[in-house]
Amino acid sequence: MIDLKVDFSKILGFVDQKEIDALQAEVTKSHQSIVQKTGAGNDFLGWVDLPSSIDEALLKSIEEDAARISKMADIFVVIGIGGSYLGARAVIEALNHNFSNLLPGECKHPQVVFAGNNLSEDYLADLIDVLDKRDYAMAVVSKSGTTTEPAIAFRILREHIEKKYGREEASKRIIAITDKERGVLKKLSLEEGYKSYVVPDDIGGRYSVLTPVGLLPIAVAGFDIRAMIEGAKAMRANSLASDVIANSPAAAYAAARTSLYRNQKTVEIMVGYQPSLVFFVEWWKQLYGESEGKENKGIFPAGVTFTADLHSMGQYIQEGERFIFETVISVEKPRRELSVPVDPQDLDGLNFTAGKRLCEVNKQAELGTLLAHVDGGVPNIKISVPAINENVIGQLVYFWEFACALSGYMLKVNPFDQPGVEAYKKNMFALLGKPGYEAQGAELRKRL
């Protein structure tokens, strides 16, 4: 049974229900391309069956490693970029105490931090300041081992951890998540004796949350990866069994956003009303941006956190150009309870909220904003979940993955490649003087 619901009733003033219903044939065709694994990029459809095929031995190994790391480290560094870190960070931050880094004495699990997702000298140097003073372990996530950002971070942090603990002890504190057989990271892990996990050949980075890429850091952070997998399994059963828009949340979402795109709504703004969902929105942005943005097509994915961004981006959303639509993540029940107190003086004039829980105030802000934005010409899709917990997170992950594949096939692109990502790398290598790129480097420098 799934808890997630999609409501697209607030787009019907902008597109017709008949237009959405007419997409059923396209949804069915795209659905078959996924289930039967016949569509473009079908060699990267391993994620489709993943929730139901995860090996018990693998789960047990991840849980044992998480327990081992918890005993030896205060900090767990995850080195990776794109899907190699965003999924794990999204889940951990969604489930974590908002100020866990300020409650070190109460935390029973290592704090998970991230490196290799940028080339900032200040960021990595600041991280080393912390690692100098704390016990740590790390995972490096890279299929090839040569992706520039994580490879440089791993080179620097590997030197640091070996100097701090010695080479033998360092090898016990490093876990490699990489290719099964090939690549420099696999070679190094064999030479140095690192524990290693496999990045499956048929699962791309942005679809890898339910592989060791995401599961290991999430388990280290102290969260129940089995409950998360159960949630994904339930969503998979729904998504595979029903390709009817009315019965499948993934199909409903894919059809709704496709109909809006075909009516010139080219920017989708994902809205969260919980600050803990900021990185979940970042993961969603990568999933959809990298999957759909090709061949001069695709909805541009953006994100905001309300109510904070209502005092900045809210003005544009309300009255700017009308090429946008919003998708709202609506959470019914918070984890904590806090009510507004009565103030006898009522100088701020807010006694009308006294006695109300903050979640009620937040919910009315959500509903009021939805109506205001619809009135202002912004269609709204609502994705409702009862709470944020491991099971629901698993449902959300699989829901967005399946809907993304559906949307990509309806857009008639390959949702599983990313050819445009290589352009900046070639220019960077040329400007850095990588052997073999001399001529291109000379040409680029003339243009700068």
N, C-alpha and C positions, 0 to 999 in steps of 0.2 A: 504493500500500500504506500502511495506517495502523498506527501503533505503539500507539495507545491502546486499553486494554481496560477493560471494566466488569465487576466481580464483585459480584453482589448475593446470593451464597449466604448471607451473614451477616445477611440480613433474613428468612430462611425460617422461623425460629422464631417470628416475629411476624406474618407473613402467609404464606398458602399459595401454593405454586407454581401451583396451578390458578387462584388468584385473579389472579395476574400474567398467566398465559396468557390468561385470559378478557378481558384488556384489549386483546387484539390487534385486535379490530374497531374499538375507539376509536382506537388508535394509527394504524391504517390510514386511518381517516376524517380524522384530524388531519393525517397525512402528506400525503394528497391535497389538503387545504386549503392546505398550504404549497406543494407542488410545482405544483399547478394554479392557485395564487394566487386562491382563491375564498373564503377565510375572512375573518373580521372583521379590519379593518385591512390589507387586502391591498394598499393603496396604499403600504405601508411594508415590502414584501417584496423590495426591491431587493438586500438583502444575500444572498439565497439563491443567486443566480447570480454574485455579485461575484468570488469567487476566480478563476473561469474567464473573466471578461470585463474584467479590468483592462487598460487600454490601455497598450501598450509606451511610447508617447510620454509618458504620465503618469508611469510609473515612472522613465523617464530624466530627466524634469524634476525629480522629487523628489530623485533621487540627485545631480543637478547642483546643486540648491539646498542640499542637505546639505553638499556639498563646499565650496560658496561660503561658507556660514555658518561652517564649520570654520576657514576661513582668516581670518575677520574677528572671530570671537567666542570667548571662553572660556566664556560662559554663554549658553544658549538658554532664554528664558522662554516657556512655553506658557500662555496666558491662556484659561481655559475652566472650565466647571463640569460635573459629572455625566459623561455619556459623552463630552463634549468634552475631557476630560483623563484620566479614570480608565483607559481602555483603554491609552493610550500609557504612562501611568505604570506600570501593571501589567506590561506587556511589558518596559519598560526596566529596572525594578527586578528582575524575574525573571532577566534575562540579565546584568545588570551585576555587576561586582565589588562585594562587600558594603560595601567602604569606599572606593569610587572617589573620594568627595569629599575623602578624606584623602591621595590619591595624585595631586595635580594635575600634578606634573612628569612622571608616567608616562602620563597620559591623552592620547591623540591626538585626542580629539573633545571638543566642548563638553559641559559638564555641563548636563543638562536639568533645569530647576526649574519649578515651577508656581505660578501666581497666578490670582486670579479665581475660586477655588473656595471662598472664604470672605469674610467681611466684617470680618476682624480687622485693626484699625489697627496693632497691634504687628507682625503678620506682614508686612504690606506695607511698613511703615517699616523693618523689619529687612532685608527684601529690597533696598530702595533703598540701605541702607548698603553692601551688597555690590556693587550695580550701580554705585555711585559710583566704586568702585575697580577694576572689571573691565570688559573689553570685552564687549559683549553684543548679541544680536539677539533678536527675539521673533516669535511667531506668536499671533494672536488668533483664537480659534475661536468663532464664533457665527453661527447662520443668520440671525438678525434683526439682531444688533448692539445689541439693547436689553435683553437679559437682565441683570438688575441687577448681580449680582456681577462677572461678567467685564467688563461695560460700565464700571463704576466703576474697576476695576483698570486697564483699558486707558486710560481718560481720564487717570489719574494717571501711568501709565508712559509714555504717549505724550508727555505734557508733559516728563517726565524725559529721555527719549531724544532729544527735539528740542533740549532745552537742552544736553545733553551733546555731541551730534554736529552740531547744526544740522539744519534741516528737510530739506534735500536729502539729506544722508547718512542721516538717520534713515529716510527713505522706502525706502532700500535695505536697511535692517536690519529692516523690518517686513513680515511676510507675513500676509495675511488669508485665513482659511479660512471661507467663508461661502456665501450663496445665489448661484446662478448669475446672477440678474437683479435681485432685489429686496433691500430692506433698507438700513438706514443704513450698515452696515459695507461693503456692496458699493458704495454711493454714495461713501463716503469713500475706499475703495481706488482707485476710478477718479480721483477728484479729486487724490489725493496720489501716485498712481503706485506703489502697493504691488503687489508680486507677489501674485497671489491664486490660490487653489484652491477648487474647488466642493465643498460639502456636498451630496451627491445628494438630490433631492427625495423619493426613495422609500426612504431609509435614515434611521432615527431615531438619535439620539445614542448610545444604549447599544449599538447594532449597528454603530457606525461605525469600529471599530478598523482594518479593512482598507481604509478610504478615506484620503485625505490627512490627515484628522483624527488618525489614529494613525500612518500610515506616515511622514509628514514628521518628527515628533519622534523616532520610532524610528530612522530613517535618520540624523538628525543625531547621535544618540547612538552611531552607529557599527555598527549591527546590520544584518544581511542581510535586507532586506524581501522579496527575491525568494524566499529559502528559506522564509520565513514564509508567503508566499502559496502556495507549493507544498504546504506542510503543510495549509493550509486547503483547497486544491483536492482533495487526496487524501481529506480527511474529507468534503468535499461529495459526491464521487463515491460514497463509501460510504453517506452519509445519504440521497441521492436514489435510489440504485439499490435499496436494501433497506429495506422498512418492517417487516421481520420482527424481532420482539424478539430472537430468538436470534442474529441476524447483524448487527444495527446497534447500536453502542454508544450512540448518541443515543436510539434507541427503547428500549433496555434501561434506560437511566437514567431516562427520562421515565416509563416504566411502573412502575419500582421505587418512585420517589418518589411517584407518584400512588397506588399501592396503600397505601403507608405513610400518606399523608395521609388516605385514606379509612378508615384504622384509628386515627384520632385522634392521629397523629404530626404535629403542626402546626408544629414548629420543626426546620429543617435546619441543622446546624452543619457548615460546611466546615472541614476540618482540613488544615493544611499542616505538614510536618515540616522545612521549609526557611524561614528568616526572609525569604528573598528573594521568597517567594510571598505576603507579607502584602497587597500591593496587588492581586495577582491575585484574592485572596479579596474584596477591597473592590470590584473591578470586577464579580465574580460576584454580590455582594450587591445592587449596583444593578441589574444585568441582571434578576435574578429578582424582587427586591422591587418594582421599578417595573413589571415586566411582569405579575406575578400578583396583586399586592396591591390588589384592587379588588372592589367589590360585596360587601364583608365576607367575602371568600374569600382563600385563598392560604396557602402555607407561608411562615412568617417565616424569612428567611435570616440566619444569624449566622455568625461565624467565629472560629476560634482558631488559635494557632500552638503546636504541641507540639514539644519537651517543655516549653517555658517555661510554657504555660498549664495544664499538668497540675498545677502547684504553686499554682494559683489556681482557675480554672474547673473543673479536673479533679474536685474534690470534688463540685460540683453535678452534673456530667455522670454521675459514678459513682452518686450516691445521691439526687439531687434528684427532682423530679416527672418522671414518665415520659411526657412529651409530645414528646420530642426523638428525632431520629435523626442520625447522623453520616455525612458523605461524606468520605472520606480521599483526598487526592492523594498517591499513593505513587510516589516517584521512585527508580528502581532504581540509577542510577549518578550520583554527584556529579561535578562538574568537577575537583575537587582531590583530593589524597591526603594524609592525615595519620593517623598511628597513635599509639596510647597507649604511652608509654615505660614501661620497668620502673623501679620505685623500690625499691632494696635494703631500705629500712626498711619500706616498705609500711604506713606509719602510717594511711593512709586506707582500707586494706583492699581496694584496687582492682587489685591485681596480677593478678587473674583476667581483667582486660580487657587486660593488657599484650600488645603485639604485634598487637592487633586494630585494624583501621582504624575511625575514628570513624563511618563510614557503617554499619559492621556493628553497632556499639553502638546507633546511631540506629534501624536497621531492627528490631533485637530489641525496642527500646522501642516501636516502632510496632506490632509484632505482639502484644506483651504487652498493650499498651493496648487494642487492638482486642478481644482475648479478654476482658479484664476488663470493658470497657464492654458487650459483648454479654451477658456473665454478669450484669451489673448491670441489664439490661433496656433497653439502647440498641442498636437495629438499626444496622448499619454497611454502607454501600456503599463499595466501593473502586474508585478510578479509577487505573489503573497506566499510567505512561509510562516509557520506558527512560532518559530524561535530560531536562534542561531545555536546549533549544537552539531556534533560530528555527523549524525545521521542526515540532518538537513543540508549540511555542507556537501556531503557526498551526493545528495540529490541535485543540488545546484550545479556542481561540477559537471556531472554527466548530462544534465539538462542543457547547459550551455554548449557543451561539446557536440551533442547530437544536433541541436538546433543550428549550430554554426555550419556543420557539414551539409545539412538540408539547405540552408540559405546559400551556401557557396555553390552547390549544384544548381539551384534555381537561378543563380546569377550567371551560370555557365562558365565558371572558372574552376580551376583545381584548388580546393580548399587546403591542400596539404603541402604545397610547395611555397617557396619564398624567394624567387629569383632576384627580386629587386634588392634584397639585403646585401648582395655581393658587391654592388656598385661602390658603396663607400669604402669597403675593405680594400678594393683594388687601388683606389686613390690614396688611401692611408698608407698602404704598403709602398706605393711609388714615392710618396713624399718622405717616408722614413728611410728610403734607400735600400729596400729589400732587394737582394740579388735577383736579376731578371726583369726588374721594373725600371731600369735606368732611363730608358727613352720616354716612358710615360711620365716619370717624375720630372724630367726636363720640360716636357710640354705643359704639365700642370703648373710648374713654378712660373712659367711665362704668363699664365692666366691670373696669377694671384697678385 
